[in-house]
Amino acid sequence: MSGKPARPAGEGPPDAAAAKRGAWDGLTAAPRVWSRDFGLFFVARAVARLGDTMLPVALAAGLLQHGYGVGAVGLAMASTAASFAGLVVFGGVIADRFGTRGLMIGADLVRLVTQALTAVLFFSGRVVLWEICVIGVVNGVASAVFQPGVASTVPRLASDVQGANGAIRIAESGAQLAGPAAAGVLVGLTDPGGVFIAHAATYAISALCLLLLRLPPLTHATGRAVPGAARASTFTADLVEGWREFRSRTWLWGVILVWCLYMIAVVGPTTPLVATEVVGEHGAGAYGLVNSALGAGTVVGGLLALRIRPRRMLRAGAISLLGFAGFPATVGLGMDVPAMAAGAAVAGAGAAFWGVMWATSVQTQVKPDVLNRIHAYDVAGSLAMMPVGQALAGPAAAGLGAGGVLMVAAVTSVLVVVALLAIPAVRDLERVDAAPVGTGGRRRPTDAPAEAEGERDCRTK
């Protein structure tokens, strides 16, 4: 964003010259992203992500200290993931009906309470697995309410949506690097309960930042506010409308279908098998180094996404995913630690660049009044198959060997890129972040009346 005050809600869209200045091709300097409000949102996301990356360390250390095994740790983590994946679509409907900021603040406050309660349980020494799992379910529900609003908040705060997504990705990558290390230090100095106190504090900071945020209302191309909670449609009708909007975009559901294969055959098995192979052959220190290289690569990918502005974003993002193949390949071939770290770094850069291209495409191609629902379908579809891939990793490794499965993952990673580029709607999708908000991601012809476009967007559902 330019750093100037946000445009008043009733003010019309930027003029044609400003829109033209917003269109980029190739490698060029990005316009300024930062403003007071985007800075608050950036801090909220970065701090919350830092806390989230501390959680696995705290759960594992705490449950193991109280006599539980690895299965209990997995069950505690799965309770959050399952409730989130199962309810995020409904969270998208709720966000589109009632607005996002209040729901996001409420979700943060709920998780502040649950994590503080978890800290009390660990400090007291009374740790019961089913209670931890119930808390995990509540956290998953809160996350399902929170997450859909992230997609629609970014374009409301930043005129440079790609730059904003790149900045957030860099912050999240930094948190991914710092969070586990910070959690390990806290566990050593205090107790696992101390990590949960810190985690609760991150949600308090996030809620405070969101409370201070001045979030402009959604507007159509005419400058009129998008109707929210006052609209007469039912919850079911909104859910169906979200599915219809999702299904009507070939590039959107096409990517999600391909991504299901990616989760099953690439990401799902790569995560556990890389861990077992690297730790088994080279020790835990080497695995930490490889993970750090992966995180550093994602930072680089975010930085590249701040600078490179391709006209066809999904095409460029898909090509960048070719780099991910090097990660499972270097481990599967039994290469040395520097080679595996290099493969991980390239993989992280490619995945982060794709992530920014994808998020920006969704946020700029979809009408704002259905964006939360579309994002929820995207998140649910993207995550649905990862547990399947993780569950199949063990049986597949028993048959092919861990190295063989990782090589299959590397080859599949390349085939996924081929599949994405084979879909015309994906490879030919043009960026539209210069289009006025509310035009549904379509560039309005210069001679088309703005009022007519607004009327089409505001039609009765």
N, C-alpha and C positions, 0 to 999 in steps of 0.2 A: 504494500500500500504506500501511497505517496508520503504519508506522515501528516497530511492536512486533515482537518476535521472531516468525519464521515459525512456524506451527503445526506441532508434531511430526508426523512421518509417520504415526504410528499413531493420531493423534487424529481424531475424527470430523469431519463437515462442520459448517459454521456452523449455528446454530439458525435457526428460521424468522424470528425477529425480526431477526437480523443479515442474513439473506437479503433480507428486505423492505426493510431500510435500504439495501441495495445496488442497488435498482431505481430508476432515474431516468427522468423524462419532462421534455422541454422544456429550458429554460435554467436551470441550477442550479449551485451550487458543487460542484466535484468533491471526493471524499474524497482524503486524502493518498495519494500514490503511492509516496513515497520510502522506501527502507530501505537498509541497508548492501548487501545482495545485489543489489537492483535498481540501486543506484548503480554497482556494479562492472560490471554488464552494460551499463548505459547508457554508461559510459566506454568499454567495449570496442567497442560498436557505433559510437559517435561517432568514436573515433580511427581505427578500421579504415576507416570511410567517408571520413574525411579523406584517408587514404592512397590509397584507390581513386580519388578524384577528382583526385589528383595524377598518376596513372599515364598518362592520355592525353597530357598535356602533355610528360611525360618521354619517352614513346615517340616522339611526333611530332618533338620537338626532337632527340632522339638519333639517330633513323634518318635524318632529313634532313641532319644534320651529317655523317653518314658516307656520304652519296651516294645514299641510297635515296629513292624517290619516295613520293607519296601512296598509291599502290597497296600498297606494302610496309607502310606504317603501318596501312592497313585490314586487310591480311592478318594482321599481328601481333595486332591487336585481335580480329579474327574468330576466331583460333585459341583464345583464351580463351572467347569467347562460345559457340562451337560445342560445345566439349567440356563446358561447363557445361550448356547446354540439352539436350544429348544424354544426360547422365548424372545429372541432378538427381533424376529419378524413382527411380533405383536408390539414390541417396544417401538418399532418404526411407525406403526399406525398411531400409537399413543402420542409420539412426538409430533407427527403431522397434525393431529387433532388439537393438541393442547399447547403447542409451543415447546421449545427445547431447553431454554436456560433454567427455568424452574425445576424441570424434571432432572436435569443434570446436577443442579445443586442438591436436590433431594437425594439423588442416588449417591452423591459424595457423602452426605451426612449419614445416610444409612450405613455405608461402609466404614465411616469413621467410628460409629458405635460398635459395629460387629468386630472390627479389628481391635478396638479397645477392650471389648469383652474377651476376645481370644487372648490378649495379653494377660488379662486377669487370670484366666484359666491356667496359663503356663506358669505365671509367677506363683500361683497358689499350689502348683503341683497336682491339681486335680484335672487331668486331661483324659476325656472320654471320647473315643473316636466318633461315635454317632453325633455328639454335640459339635465337634469340629466339622463334620460333614454337613450338618444342618446350617451352620454358619456359612459354609462354602456355598450352599444352595442359595441362601439369601444374597450373598455377594454376587453370584451369577445373575440373579434376577435384577439386582441394581445395575450391574454392568449392561444387561440387555436393555434397560431403560435409558442408560447413559449413552451408549455407543452410537445409536442412529443419529443423535444430534450433532456429533462431531462433523459429519459430512456436510450438513447444511450450514454450520457455523462458519467454516472457513471462507466460503465465497461471500458471506455477509460482512466479513471483517476485512478482507483483502481484495483489492482489485487485481492483484497479481496472484491468482490462485495457485499456479504452479510453483511460484517462488515461496508462497506460504507453506505449501505441502512439503517442499524441499527443506525448508527451515525446521518444520516439525519433525520430519524424518531424521534430520541430523541430531536434534535434541533427543529423540527416542533412542537413536543408536548410541549416543553418549551415555544415556541412562542404562542401556543394556550392558554396557561395559562396566559402569561404576556400581550399579545396584548389587550384584552378587558379591562383589568385593566388600562393599560397605556392610552388607548383611553378615558376612563372615566375621568382620571385625567386631560388630555389635554382639554377635553370639559369643565370641571369645571374651569380650569385656564384661558383658552383663549376663544375658540369658536369652533364649529364643523369644521370650516375652518382650524383651527390649526392642527386637526387630518389629514386632507387631505394634508397639507404641509408635515407633518411627513411621510405620506404614499408615497408621491412623492419622498421624500428623500430616502426611502428604495429602490425604483426602481433605483435611481441614484447610490446607493452603489452597488446594484446587477449588474448593467451594468458595473461599473468600475471593479468589481471583474472578471466578464466574459471577459472584455477587456484585463486584465492582465494575463488571463489564457493561458497557453501553452497547447493547446488541440492536442494530437497526432492524426494523420489521422487514419481512419478505415483501418484495414489490414486484409487480408485473412491469411489462415494458412501458405502460402508461403512467407508472409511478403510483398506482393504487395499491393499497395493502392487500396481500393475499388473505382471504378469509381463513380463520383458524378454527378455534373451538366453537364459534358461533354457527358454523355451517350445520345444516340439518341432516347430513348423511349419517348413516349408522356405522358402528364399528365394523360390522361385517362388510358393508358396502365399501368402506375405505380399504379393508384388507383385500377385497376382490379387485378394486381399482389399482392398488399397488401391484398386484400380480399381473393385471392386464398391461399396465405401463411397462413392467419388467419384460413381459413376453413380447411386447411390440418392438423391442430393440434387439435386432439380431446380433449386433456387436456385443451387447451386454450378456445375453444368455449364452451366446457362442463362447465367449471367454470363460464363463462360469463352467460350462460343460467340459471344456478342455482342462480347466483348473481342477476339476474333480479327478481326472486322470493324473494330473501333476501331483496332487496330494497323496493319492494312493500309491503311485509307483516311484515318486521322487522324494518329496519332502517327508512323507510319513516314515518310510524305512531309513532315509538318510540320517535323521536325527539320532535314533537309538543305536544304529549300527556303527556310525562314525564314533560315537562315544565308546562302545565296547571295543572296537578295533584299535583306536588310538590309545586308550587307557591300557588295554591288554598288552600291546606291543611296546609302547613308549612311556607309559606312566601317566598319572593324573596331571603332572606339570605340563607335559606335552599337549594334553587335551585342553588345558587352560590357555596355552599359547595359541592353539588353532582357533579356539573360540574367540580369543581377543582379536585375532587376525580377521575373523568373520565380522566382528563388530566394527573394526576399523574400516573394513571394506564398505560396510553400509554407510558409514560417515562419508566416505569418498563418493559413493553413489548419490547421496543427498546433495553434496556439493556440486557434482556434475549436473544434477537436475536443476540447480539454481542458475546454471549458465546455458545449458543446451536447450534450445526451444524448437523442437522439430515441428514441422507442419502436420505430419501424421504421427501423432504421439504414440499410439498403440503399436504401430509398425516399429518405431524406434525402440520402444520399451521391450517388445518381443525379441528383437535382435540382441538387446543387452542381456536377455535371459540366457543366451548361449553360454555366457560366462559361468553360469551355475554348474554346468556339466563338469567343470574341472574339479569341483569339490569332492563329489563322490568318486570320481575317477582316480584322483591322486591317492585317496585312501584305499580304494579297492585294488589298485595296482601295488600297494605296499610301499609307496615312495617314502622318502625320509621326511622328517618333521618340517624343514624349511619349504619343501615342495608342497606339502599338505597345507601349510599356513598360506602360501602364495595362492593355492587353489581356493582356499576359503576366502581370502581377501577379494579375489576377482568375483567369486560367487556372491559375496555380500554386496559389492558395488553394483553388479548386474541386477540383483533382486531389488535393491533399494531404488535404482533408477526406474525399473518397471513399476514399482509401487507408487512412485510419484506420478508417473505418466498415467497409470490407471486411475488413481484417486482423482487427479485433475480432470480426466476425461469424464468420469461419472459426475463430478460436481458441476461441470460446465455444460454437459450435454443434456441434463435432466432438468425438467421444470422444478422450481424451488418448492412448490406446494406438494410434490410427491417424492422429493429427494430423500427424506428420511426413510420412507418405506423402501425405495429402491436400494438405498445403502444397506438396509437391514437384510433384504433378499441377497444382496451381494455378499455380505458377511456370512450369513447362514450357509449359502451355497459354497463359499470358499473354504469354510472350516469343516463342513459336514464329513468329508472323506478323509481328513487327516487321521482321526482315530482308527479308521479302517486300515490305512497304510501302516500305522504303528503296530496294530495287532497282527498284521500279516508278515511283519518283518521277521519275527522269530521263526515261524514255520518255513518261510522262504529261505532264510539263512541255513536252516537245517538241511534243506534239499540242495541248494546251490552253493552254499558257503557264503559267509558275509561279504567276501570280496566279489563274488559273482553277483549278488543282489545289488551291490553298490555300482557295479559296471552296468547292470541293467538300468539302474536309476540314471546313470550318466547318459546312456543312449536314449532313454525315454525323455530326458530333459531336452535333448536336441529335437526329438520328434515332436515334442510339445510346441516348440518354436515353429517348426514346419507347419503344424496344424493351425496355429494362430495365424500365420501368414497366408495360409490357404483359404481363409475365410475373407471374402472381399469386403464385407462390412467392417471387419477388424482392421485389415491392412490399409484400407482406403479412408478410414474415418479421419476427417480433418479437424484440427483444433478450432474451438469456437469461443475461447475465453475473451475474445473481443466483443462477443454478442451481448446485447443488453440482458440483464437479469430478467427472467420470466418468459423468455422467448423459447423455452424448451430446448435450448442448445442449438437452435437453427438460426443461421444468419438471415435476417429479414432483408429482402431486396430493398434497395434505396428508394424505390418508388412505391413501396407498400405502405399503406397508412398505418401508423402506430396504433391508432385506436382500434382498428380491425383486429390487429394481432392480439391486443389486450383482451378484446372481447372473446376471441377463441380460447385464450388461456383461462378466462373467467367463466366459461360456459358451465351450466348446471350439470353436475355429474349424475 
